[in-house]
Amino acid sequence: MDAREFHPFGASHYLAVAATLVAGIVLVRWFRCPEVSASAKLRMRQMMAVILCVAVALDPILAWLRHQDTPATAWRLILGNSLPIHLCDVVSLLLAWALISGSQRIAETGYFWSLVGTTQGLLTPALVYDWHSPEYYGFFLQHGGAPVAAMVLVFGLGLGPQPGYFVRMLWWSWGYMLVVFALNLWLGSNYGFINGKPETASLLDRMGPWPYYLIPLQIIAFSGYLLLGWLAIYLSRRFPPPAGMKPAGVR
Protein backbone atom coordinates (compact mmCIF):
# COMPACT_ATOMS: atom_id res chain seq x y z
CA MET A 1 0.00 0.00 0.00
CA ASP A 2 1.14 3.50 -0.85
CA ALA A 3 2.64 5.35 2.11
CA ARG A 4 2.74 8.95 0.86
CA GLU A 5 2.23 11.37 3.72
CA PHE A 6 -1.00 13.28 4.24
CA HIS A 7 -0.72 17.07 4.65
CA PRO A 8 -3.58 18.89 6.39
CA PHE A 9 -5.05 21.77 4.37
CA GLY A 10 -3.59 20.40 1.18
CA ALA A 11 -5.54 19.68 -2.00
CA SER A 12 -6.65 16.20 -0.91
CA HIS A 13 -7.91 17.57 2.42
CA TYR A 14 -9.86 20.43 0.83
CA LEU A 15 -11.37 17.99 -1.67
CA ALA A 16 -12.65 15.74 1.12
CA VAL A 17 -14.17 18.68 3.04
CA ALA A 18 -15.81 20.04 -0.13
CA ALA A 19 -17.22 16.60 -1.00
CA THR A 20 -18.71 16.34 2.49
CA LEU A 21 -20.43 19.73 2.21
CA VAL A 22 -21.81 18.99 -1.24
CA ALA A 23 -23.01 15.51 -0.26
CA GLY A 24 -24.76 16.90 2.83
CA ILE A 25 -26.61 19.63 0.93
CA VAL A 26 -27.59 17.38 -1.98
CA LEU A 27 -28.81 14.51 0.20
CA VAL A 28 -30.83 16.73 2.54
CA ARG A 29 -32.59 18.28 -0.45
CA TRP A 30 -33.12 14.83 -1.97
CA PHE A 31 -34.66 13.42 1.21
CA ARG A 32 -36.95 16.46 1.53
CA CYS A 33 -38.18 16.09 -2.05
CA PRO A 34 -41.78 14.77 -1.99
CA GLU A 35 -41.38 13.33 -5.50
CA VAL A 36 -38.81 10.78 -4.26
CA SER A 37 -40.48 7.56 -3.22
CA ALA A 38 -40.36 6.24 0.34
CA SER A 39 -38.76 3.02 -0.91
CA ALA A 40 -35.95 4.94 -2.62
CA LYS A 41 -35.31 6.90 0.56
CA LEU A 42 -35.24 3.69 2.59
CA ARG A 43 -32.68 2.15 0.22
CA MET A 44 -30.53 5.27 0.48
CA ARG A 45 -30.71 5.18 4.28
CA GLN A 46 -29.66 1.53 4.25
CA MET A 47 -26.77 2.24 1.89
CA MET A 48 -25.54 5.12 4.04
CA ALA A 49 -25.70 2.89 7.12
CA VAL A 50 -23.64 0.22 5.37
CA ILE A 51 -21.04 2.80 4.30
CA LEU A 52 -20.63 4.03 7.88
CA CYS A 53 -20.26 0.49 9.25
CA VAL A 54 -17.75 -0.45 6.54
CA ALA A 55 -15.72 2.71 7.23
CA VAL A 56 -15.50 1.77 10.92
CA ALA A 57 -14.55 -1.83 10.09
CA LEU A 58 -11.85 -0.74 7.64
CA ASP A 59 -9.64 0.76 10.34
CA PRO A 60 -8.48 -2.49 12.01
CA ILE A 61 -8.46 -4.33 8.68
CA LEU A 62 -6.16 -1.79 7.04
CA ALA A 63 -3.95 -1.66 10.12
CA TRP A 64 -3.49 -5.42 9.87
CA LEU A 65 -2.86 -5.39 6.10
CA ARG A 66 -0.26 -2.64 6.37
CA HIS A 67 1.67 -4.35 9.20
CA GLN A 68 0.91 -8.02 8.62
CA ASP A 69 4.60 -8.80 8.17
CA THR A 70 5.10 -7.84 11.83
CA PRO A 71 2.05 -9.33 13.62
CA ALA A 72 3.07 -8.02 17.04
CA THR A 73 3.12 -4.45 15.71
CA ALA A 74 -0.16 -4.97 13.87
CA TRP A 75 -1.98 -6.22 16.99
CA ARG A 76 -0.49 -3.43 19.09
CA LEU A 77 -1.78 -0.82 16.64
CA ILE A 78 -5.19 -2.47 16.40
CA LEU A 79 -5.65 -2.71 20.17
CA GLY A 80 -4.22 0.75 20.76
CA ASN A 81 -5.98 2.74 18.06
CA SER A 82 -8.22 0.75 15.73
CA LEU A 83 -10.96 -0.72 17.92
CA PRO A 84 -14.36 1.04 17.50
CA ILE A 85 -13.97 3.06 20.69
CA HIS A 86 -13.04 6.52 19.39
CA LEU A 87 -16.01 8.91 19.55
CA CYS A 88 -16.04 9.05 15.75
CA ASP A 89 -16.42 5.25 15.61
CA VAL A 90 -19.16 5.19 18.22
CA VAL A 91 -21.13 7.98 16.58
CA SER A 92 -20.82 6.36 13.14
CA LEU A 93 -22.36 3.16 14.49
CA LEU A 94 -25.08 5.14 16.29
CA LEU A 95 -25.92 7.03 13.10
CA ALA A 96 -26.04 3.76 11.15
CA TRP A 97 -28.51 2.45 13.73
CA ALA A 98 -30.60 5.62 13.49
CA LEU A 99 -30.66 5.46 9.69
CA ILE A 100 -32.05 1.93 9.84
CA SER A 101 -34.32 2.22 12.87
CA GLY A 102 -35.49 5.82 12.56
CA SER A 103 -34.90 6.38 16.28
CA GLN A 104 -35.15 10.07 17.15
CA ARG A 105 -33.13 9.73 20.36
CA ILE A 106 -30.24 7.99 18.61
CA ALA A 107 -30.39 10.47 15.71
CA GLU A 108 -30.30 13.32 18.24
CA THR A 109 -27.17 11.96 19.92
CA GLY A 110 -25.51 11.30 16.57
CA TYR A 111 -26.32 14.83 15.40
CA PHE A 112 -24.54 16.50 18.32
CA TRP A 113 -21.60 14.12 18.56
CA SER A 114 -20.88 14.11 14.84
CA LEU A 115 -21.17 17.85 14.24
CA VAL A 116 -19.28 18.79 17.42
CA GLY A 117 -16.77 15.92 17.50
CA THR A 118 -16.43 14.23 14.12
CA THR A 119 -16.18 17.49 12.21
CA GLN A 120 -13.13 18.36 14.34
CA GLY A 121 -11.52 15.24 12.89
CA LEU A 122 -12.68 16.25 9.43
CA LEU A 123 -11.11 19.71 9.73
CA THR A 124 -7.93 18.66 11.58
CA PRO A 125 -7.44 15.01 10.57
CA ALA A 126 -5.30 12.67 12.67
CA LEU A 127 -4.29 10.99 9.42
CA VAL A 128 -0.90 9.83 8.18
CA TYR A 129 -1.52 8.59 4.62
CA ASP A 130 -2.70 10.64 1.64
CA TRP A 131 -5.24 9.89 -1.10
CA HIS A 132 -2.98 7.28 -2.73
CA SER A 133 -3.72 4.98 0.23
CA PRO A 134 -6.95 3.22 1.27
CA GLU A 135 -6.65 4.72 4.77
CA TYR A 136 -7.44 8.13 3.29
CA TYR A 137 -10.76 6.93 1.85
CA GLY A 138 -11.72 4.99 4.96
CA PHE A 139 -10.98 7.99 7.15
CA PHE A 140 -13.00 10.49 5.15
CA LEU A 141 -15.85 8.09 4.42
CA GLN A 142 -16.30 7.96 8.18
CA HIS A 143 -15.42 11.53 9.18
CA GLY A 144 -17.34 12.97 6.24
CA GLY A 145 -20.08 10.34 6.20
CA ALA A 146 -21.07 10.82 9.84
CA PRO A 147 -21.84 14.58 9.55
CA VAL A 148 -23.69 13.93 6.29
CA ALA A 149 -25.78 11.21 7.94
CA ALA A 150 -26.52 13.53 10.88
CA MET A 151 -27.69 16.29 8.55
CA VAL A 152 -29.89 13.85 6.65
CA LEU A 153 -31.49 12.51 9.84
CA VAL A 154 -32.17 15.93 11.35
CA PHE A 155 -32.83 18.16 8.34
CA GLY A 156 -33.81 15.56 5.75
CA LEU A 157 -35.96 13.25 7.88
CA GLY A 158 -37.06 15.67 10.59
CA LEU A 159 -35.50 13.78 13.53
CA GLY A 160 -34.21 16.91 15.23
CA PRO A 161 -33.45 17.52 18.92
CA GLN A 162 -36.39 17.40 21.32
CA PRO A 163 -36.86 19.22 24.67
CA GLY A 164 -34.39 18.05 27.28
CA TYR A 165 -31.70 17.32 24.70
CA PHE A 166 -29.01 19.31 26.50
CA VAL A 167 -29.27 17.37 29.75
CA ARG A 168 -29.35 14.08 27.84
CA MET A 169 -26.21 15.06 25.95
CA LEU A 170 -24.39 15.99 29.15
CA TRP A 171 -25.02 12.54 30.61
CA TRP A 172 -24.17 10.74 27.35
CA SER A 173 -20.92 12.72 27.01
CA TRP A 174 -19.79 12.23 30.59
CA GLY A 175 -20.72 8.56 30.42
CA TYR A 176 -18.63 8.10 27.27
CA MET A 177 -15.65 9.87 28.82
CA LEU A 178 -15.71 7.78 31.99
CA VAL A 179 -16.09 4.46 30.18
CA VAL A 180 -13.38 5.21 27.63
CA PHE A 181 -11.01 6.62 30.26
CA ALA A 182 -11.26 3.28 32.10
CA LEU A 183 -10.81 1.31 28.87
CA ASN A 184 -7.72 3.35 28.02
CA LEU A 185 -6.17 2.56 31.40
CA TRP A 186 -6.89 -1.12 30.84
CA LEU A 187 -5.65 -1.27 27.23
CA GLY A 188 -2.83 1.26 27.54
CA SER A 189 -4.49 3.21 24.73
CA ASN A 190 -5.77 6.73 24.13
CA TYR A 191 -9.18 6.32 22.52
CA GLY A 192 -11.17 9.55 22.30
CA PHE A 193 -7.92 11.40 23.14
CA ILE A 194 -9.18 11.48 26.71
CA ASN A 195 -5.94 10.23 28.26
CA GLY A 196 -3.68 12.40 26.09
CA LYS A 197 -3.49 14.44 22.89
CA PRO A 198 -3.18 12.90 19.40
CA GLU A 199 0.32 12.66 17.97
CA THR A 200 -0.67 14.75 14.95
CA ALA A 201 -1.61 18.45 15.16
CA SER A 202 -5.16 19.19 16.30
CA LEU A 203 -7.25 21.86 18.02
CA LEU A 204 -6.35 20.23 21.35
CA ASP A 205 -2.85 21.66 21.02
CA ARG A 206 -4.29 25.09 21.81
CA MET A 207 -6.08 23.99 24.99
CA GLY A 208 -3.19 23.31 27.35
CA PRO A 209 -1.60 20.09 28.64
CA TRP A 210 -3.41 16.97 29.84
CA PRO A 211 -5.69 16.80 31.78
CA TYR A 212 -6.44 20.52 31.74
CA TYR A 213 -7.42 20.58 28.08
CA LEU A 214 -10.42 18.39 28.96
CA ILE A 215 -12.04 21.41 30.68
CA PRO A 216 -12.08 23.81 27.69
CA LEU A 217 -12.85 20.80 25.47
CA GLN A 218 -16.05 20.18 27.41
CA ILE A 219 -16.95 23.89 27.47
CA ILE A 220 -16.58 24.05 23.68
CA ALA A 221 -18.51 20.81 23.18
CA PHE A 222 -21.39 21.80 25.45
CA SER A 223 -21.56 25.27 23.87
CA GLY A 224 -21.69 23.51 20.52
CA TYR A 225 -24.63 21.42 21.73
CA LEU A 226 -26.55 24.58 22.63
CA LEU A 227 -25.74 26.27 19.32
CA LEU A 228 -26.58 23.23 17.22
CA GLY A 229 -29.78 22.63 19.17
CA TRP A 230 -30.88 26.23 18.55
CA LEU A 231 -29.92 25.91 14.87
CA ALA A 232 -31.92 22.72 14.38
CA ILE A 233 -35.00 24.20 16.08
CA TYR A 234 -34.70 27.48 14.16
CA LEU A 235 -34.31 25.79 10.77
CA SER A 236 -37.17 23.38 11.44
CA ARG A 237 -39.43 26.39 12.05
CA ARG A 238 -37.99 28.49 9.22
CA PHE A 239 -38.15 25.62 6.73
CA PRO A 240 -40.89 23.27 7.97
CA PRO A 241 -40.68 19.74 6.57
CA PRO A 242 -42.92 18.84 3.65
CA ALA A 243 -46.06 16.91 4.52
CA GLY A 244 -45.35 13.21 4.88
CA MET A 245 -41.58 13.69 4.90
CA LYS A 246 -40.98 11.07 7.58
CA PRO A 247 -41.17 7.60 6.01
CA ALA A 248 -42.80 4.65 7.71
CA GLY A 249 -40.73 3.29 10.56
CA VAL A 250 -39.22 6.67 11.52
CA ARG A 251 -40.12 7.68 15.06
Residue, then its C-alpha position, 0 to 999 in steps of 0.5 A: m500500500d502506498a505510504r505517501e504522507f498526508h498534509p492537512f489543508g492540502a488539496s486532498h484535504y480540501l477535496a474531502v471537506a468540499a465533498t462532504l459539504v456537497a453531499g450533505i446539501v444534496l442529500v438533505r434536499w433529496f430526502r426532503c423532495p416529496e417526488v422521491s419515493a419512500s422506498a428509494k429513501l429507505r434504500m438510500r438510508q440503508m446504503m448510508a448505514v452500510i457505508l458508515c459500518v464499513a468505514v468503521a470496520l476498515d480501520p483495524i483491517l487496514a492496520w493489519l494489512r499494512h503491518q501483517d509482516t510484523p504481527a506483534t506491531a499490527w496487533r499493538l496498533i489495532l488494540g491501541n488505536s483501531l478498535p471502534i472506541h473513538l467517539c467518531d467510531v461510536v457515533s458512526l455506528l449510532l448514526a447507522w442504527a438511526l438510519i435503519s431504525g429511525s430512532q429520534r433519540i439515537a439520531e439526536t445523539g448522533y447529530f450533536w456528537s458528529l457535528v461537534g466531535t467528528t467534524q473536528g476530525l474532518l477539519t484537523p485530521a489525525l491521518v498519516y496517509d494521503w489519497h494514494s492509500p486506502e486509509y485516506y478513503g476509509f478515514f474520510l468516508q467515516h469523518g465525512g459520512a457521519p456529519v452527512a448522515a446527521m444532517v440527513l437525519v435531522f434536516g432531511l428526515g425531521l428527527g431533530p433535537q427534542p426538549g431536554y436534549f441538552v441534559r441528555m447530551l451531558w449525561w451521554s458525554w460524561g458517560y462516554m468519557l468515563v467508560v473510555f477513560a477506564l478502557n484506556l487505562w486497561l488497554g494502555s491506549n488513548y481512545g477519544f484522546i481522553n488520556g492524552k493528545p493525538e500525535t498529529a496536530s489538532l485543536l487540542d494543542r491550543m487547549g493546554p496540557w493533559p488533563y487541563y485541556l479536557i475542561p475547555l474541550q467540554i466547554i466548547a462541546f457543550s456550547g456547541y450542543l446549545l448552538l446546534g440545538w438552537l440551529a436545528i429548532y430554528l431551521s425546522r421552524r424556518f423551513p418546515p418539513p414537507a407533509g409526509m416527509k418522515p417515512a414509515g418506521v421513523r419515530 
